[in-house]
Amino acid sequence: MKKYMEPVGFILAIVMLIVLTGFTEKELNGLKYNSLRININTDEGNFFVTSAEVEEAVYHMGYVTGGVKMRNINIRSLEDFFDSYPYIAKSQVFSTIGGELIIEIKQRVPVLRIFQENNDSYYMDEKGLLMPVSEDFTSHVPVANGAINAPYNLYYGINYASLNDDEKKQKNKKLLHDLHVIITELRKDELWNAQFNQIYVDDKAEFELVPRVGNHTITLGNIEAIDKKLRKLKIFYFKGLEKTGWNEYRNINLKFENQVVCTKK
């Protein structure tokens, strides 16, 4: 008898599974969008994007809680929309079987604010891409100023972290590329990240660093061997300025190989 019961039990289980699956699918098809959860990454201290504006964007796309079915929400179009937002690096959108829409937002991380000679400004992010300033939030990052004439609307789509040699030959592209190299190098070191708050560009497209501590400037020159120049500066800071004091010199020049040339006040 047991041999005949096992196939019957198996068939009944299959029938129940089909019934339950059909019931679940029917429930999901009729499930309405009933809540929205927004998670925005603010670990870097940036607040370019707010939950309120994300919620408003979802609403204006026609997705109103209680008024639309979950199966009619276009997840891809939501992600495409938020990914095109100038302050968002990446978005991810999920839906749950409970009718909740979840939106994860990773903000872009500005590392430098660039001021042109006409005082227009924009940010450069950690990946070497430009991003506009915001009327609602200001990121407290180092600034670059001086002889810079690279309008945002002409250069915003270029990745300055990965320019090839041909692209770098154009003056403004090379300048922005070099600024990204400098700020990236400074951010690698805890001391330099805390010490320097300004990069000045002279008429020859060479660079000076302006420190937070000490009434002097650092002449960097071009970006060639920048790691060696900063290593040389660190040695001078700890072995030279420790003896003379931080306000003894007006300028510290790193342009010359294997030496540091200082100008007294």
C-alpha positions as CSV (number, residue, x, y, z in Angstrom):
1,M,0.0,0.0,0.0
2,K,2.9,2.3,0.8
3,K,4.2,2.0,-2.7
4,Y,0.9,3.4,-4.1
5,M,0.6,6.2,-1.6
6,E,4.0,7.8,-2.4
7,P,3.0,8.8,-6.0
8,V,-0.3,10.1,-4.8
9,G,1.3,12.2,-2.2
10,F,3.8,13.6,-4.7
11,I,1.0,14.5,-7.1
12,L,-1.0,16.2,-4.4
13,A,2.1,18.2,-3.4
14,I,2.6,19.3,-7.1
15,V,-1.1,20.4,-7.3
16,M,-0.8,22.4,-4.0
17,L,2.3,24.1,-5.3
18,I,0.6,25.1,-8.5
19,V,-2.4,26.5,-6.6
20,L,-0.1,28.4,-4.2
21,T,2.0,29.7,-7.0
22,G,-1.0,30.9,-8.9
23,F,-2.4,32.6,-5.8
24,T,1.0,34.4,-5.1
25,E,1.3,35.5,-8.7
26,K,-2.3,36.9,-8.6
27,E,-1.5,38.7,-5.4
28,L,1.7,40.2,-6.8
29,N,0.0,41.4,-9.9
30,G,-2.5,43.3,-7.9
31,L,0.0,44.6,-5.3
32,K,0.1,48.4,-5.0
33,Y,3.0,50.6,-4.3
34,N,2.4,51.7,-0.7
35,S,5.7,53.1,0.7
36,L,9.1,54.6,-0.3
37,R,12.4,54.1,1.4
38,I,15.4,56.3,0.4
39,N,18.9,55.6,1.5
40,I,21.5,58.3,0.6
41,N,25.2,57.7,1.3
42,T,26.5,60.7,3.3
43,D,29.7,59.1,4.6
44,E,31.9,61.7,3.0
45,G,29.9,64.5,4.5
46,N,28.2,65.6,1.3
47,F,24.5,66.5,1.2
48,F,24.0,67.5,-2.5
49,V,21.0,65.1,-2.7
50,T,18.2,65.1,-0.2
51,S,15.5,62.5,0.4
52,A,12.8,65.2,-0.2
53,E,14.0,65.8,-3.8
54,V,14.3,62.1,-4.6
55,E,10.7,61.6,-3.3
56,E,9.5,64.5,-5.3
57,A,11.1,63.1,-8.5
58,V,9.5,59.7,-8.0
59,Y,6.1,61.5,-7.5
60,H,6.5,63.6,-10.7
61,M,7.3,60.4,-12.6
62,G,3.7,59.3,-11.8
63,Y,4.5,56.9,-9.0
64,V,2.1,57.8,-6.3
65,T,1.7,55.6,-3.2
66,G,-1.6,53.7,-3.3
67,G,-2.3,54.8,-6.8
68,V,-0.1,52.5,-8.9
69,K,0.6,48.8,-9.0
70,M,4.2,47.6,-8.3
71,R,4.4,45.7,-11.6
72,N,3.8,49.0,-13.4
73,I,6.8,50.7,-11.9
74,N,9.7,50.9,-14.4
75,I,12.8,50.2,-12.2
76,R,15.2,50.8,-15.1
77,S,13.8,54.2,-16.0
78,L,14.1,55.3,-12.3
79,E,17.7,54.3,-12.2
80,D,18.5,55.9,-15.5
81,F,16.9,59.2,-14.3
82,F,18.8,59.3,-11.0
83,D,22.1,58.2,-12.7
84,S,21.8,61.3,-15.0
85,Y,21.6,63.6,-11.9
86,P,24.8,65.6,-11.7
87,Y,25.5,64.9,-8.0
88,I,24.8,61.1,-8.2
89,A,27.5,58.5,-8.9
90,K,25.2,55.5,-8.9
91,S,21.6,54.6,-8.0
92,Q,20.0,51.3,-7.4
93,V,16.2,50.8,-7.2
94,F,14.5,47.7,-5.7
95,S,10.9,46.7,-5.0
96,T,9.7,44.3,-2.3
97,I,6.8,41.8,-2.2
98,G,5.4,44.0,0.5
99,G,4.8,47.0,-1.9
100,E,7.8,49.0,-0.8
101,L,10.1,50.8,-3.3
102,I,13.7,51.2,-2.1
103,I,16.1,53.7,-3.7
104,E,19.8,53.6,-2.9
105,I,21.8,56.7,-3.8
106,K,25.6,57.0,-3.9
107,Q,26.6,60.6,-4.2
108,R,29.6,61.8,-6.1
109,V,32.6,62.9,-4.0
110,P,34.1,66.3,-4.9
111,V,37.8,66.7,-4.0
112,L,38.6,70.2,-5.5
113,R,36.7,73.4,-6.3
114,I,38.0,75.1,-9.4
115,F,37.6,78.9,-9.8
116,Q,38.2,80.4,-13.2
117,E,39.6,83.8,-13.7
118,N,36.1,85.2,-14.2
119,N,35.2,83.7,-10.8
120,D,32.9,81.0,-12.2
121,S,33.5,77.7,-10.4
122,Y,32.7,74.0,-10.4
123,Y,33.9,70.9,-8.6
124,M,36.2,68.1,-9.7
125,D,35.3,64.7,-8.2
126,E,37.6,61.9,-7.0
127,K,37.3,60.2,-10.4
128,G,38.4,63.2,-12.4
129,L,35.0,64.3,-13.6
130,L,33.6,67.8,-13.3
131,M,30.4,68.6,-11.4
132,P,28.5,71.8,-10.9
133,V,28.2,73.8,-7.7
134,S,25.0,73.6,-5.8
135,E,22.7,76.4,-4.6
136,D,21.8,74.2,-1.6
137,F,25.1,72.8,-0.4
138,T,28.7,73.7,-0.4
139,S,31.4,71.1,-0.1
140,H,34.4,72.2,2.0
141,V,37.3,71.0,-0.2
142,P,40.5,72.6,-1.4
143,V,40.3,75.3,-4.1
144,A,42.3,75.8,-7.3
145,N,42.5,79.3,-8.8
146,G,44.7,81.6,-10.8
147,A,45.2,81.4,-14.6
148,I,42.4,79.0,-15.2
149,N,40.1,79.5,-18.2
150,A,38.3,76.2,-18.7
151,P,34.5,76.7,-18.9
152,Y,32.5,74.0,-17.3
153,N,30.1,73.6,-20.3
154,L,33.0,72.7,-22.6
155,Y,34.9,70.3,-20.3
156,Y,32.3,68.7,-18.0
157,G,32.1,65.3,-19.8
158,I,35.8,64.4,-19.8
159,N,37.5,62.1,-17.4
160,Y,40.7,63.8,-16.4
161,A,42.0,60.8,-14.5
162,S,42.5,58.9,-17.7
163,L,43.4,61.3,-20.5
164,N,45.8,60.0,-23.1
165,D,48.8,61.9,-24.4
166,D,47.0,63.4,-27.4
167,E,44.1,64.7,-25.3
168,K,46.5,66.2,-22.7
169,K,48.2,68.3,-25.4
170,Q,45.3,70.7,-25.4
171,K,46.1,73.4,-22.8
172,N,42.9,73.4,-20.8
173,K,42.6,69.6,-20.8
174,K,46.2,69.2,-19.6
175,L,45.6,71.8,-16.9
176,L,42.6,70.1,-15.5
177,H,44.3,66.7,-15.8
178,D,47.3,68.1,-13.8
179,L,45.0,69.5,-11.1
180,H,43.5,66.1,-10.7
181,V,46.9,64.5,-10.4
182,I,47.9,67.0,-7.7
183,I,44.8,66.7,-5.6
184,T,44.9,62.9,-5.8
185,E,48.5,62.9,-4.6
186,L,47.7,65.2,-1.7
187,R,44.7,63.1,-0.7
188,K,46.9,60.0,-0.4
189,D,48.8,61.5,2.5
190,E,47.1,62.4,5.8
191,L,49.4,65.3,6.5
192,W,49.1,66.9,3.0
193,N,45.3,66.3,3.0
194,A,45.1,68.3,6.2
195,Q,47.7,70.9,5.3
196,F,46.9,72.2,1.8
197,N,43.7,74.1,1.1
198,Q,44.7,75.9,-2.2
199,I,46.4,75.2,-5.5
200,Y,47.4,78.3,-7.4
201,V,48.1,78.2,-11.1
202,D,50.4,80.8,-12.6
203,D,50.6,82.2,-16.1
204,K,53.0,79.4,-17.1
205,A,50.6,76.7,-16.0
206,E,52.8,75.9,-13.1
207,F,51.5,75.3,-9.6
208,E,51.9,76.7,-6.1
209,L,50.4,75.1,-2.9
210,V,49.1,77.3,-0.2
211,P,49.1,75.7,3.3
212,R,46.8,76.0,6.2
213,V,49.7,76.2,8.7
214,G,52.6,78.5,8.1
215,N,52.8,81.9,6.2
216,H,54.6,80.5,3.2
217,T,53.8,79.1,-0.3
218,I,55.1,76.0,-1.9
219,T,56.4,76.2,-5.5
220,L,55.6,72.9,-7.0
221,G,56.3,73.7,-10.7
222,N,54.8,71.1,-13.0
223,I,53.5,67.7,-11.9
224,E,56.6,65.8,-13.0
225,A,57.9,63.6,-10.1
226,I,55.3,65.1,-7.8
227,D,55.6,62.2,-5.4
228,K,59.4,62.9,-5.0
229,K,58.8,66.6,-4.6
230,L,56.3,66.0,-1.8
231,R,58.6,63.5,-0.1
232,K,61.3,66.1,-0.2
233,L,59.0,68.6,1.3
234,K,58.0,66.3,4.2
235,I,61.6,65.8,5.1
236,F,62.2,69.6,5.1
237,Y,59.1,70.1,7.2
238,F,60.2,67.8,9.9
239,K,63.9,68.5,9.8
240,G,64.1,72.1,8.6
241,L,61.0,74.0,9.8
242,E,61.2,72.2,13.1
243,K,64.4,74.2,13.8
244,T,63.6,77.5,12.1
245,G,59.9,77.7,12.7
246,W,56.9,77.6,10.3
247,N,56.9,81.4,9.6
248,E,60.6,81.8,8.8
249,Y,60.3,81.6,5.0
250,R,58.1,83.3,2.4
251,N,58.5,80.6,-0.2
252,I,59.7,77.0,-0.4
253,N,60.6,75.9,-3.9
254,L,60.6,72.2,-4.9
255,K,61.3,72.6,-8.6
256,F,65.0,71.8,-8.4
257,E,66.1,68.2,-8.2
258,N,67.5,66.9,-4.9
259,Q,67.2,70.3,-3.2
260,V,64.8,72.6,-1.5
261,V,65.3,76.3,-2.2
262,C,63.8,78.7,0.4
263,T,63.2,82.4,0.3
264,K,63.3,84.2,3.6
265,K,60.8,86.9,4.5
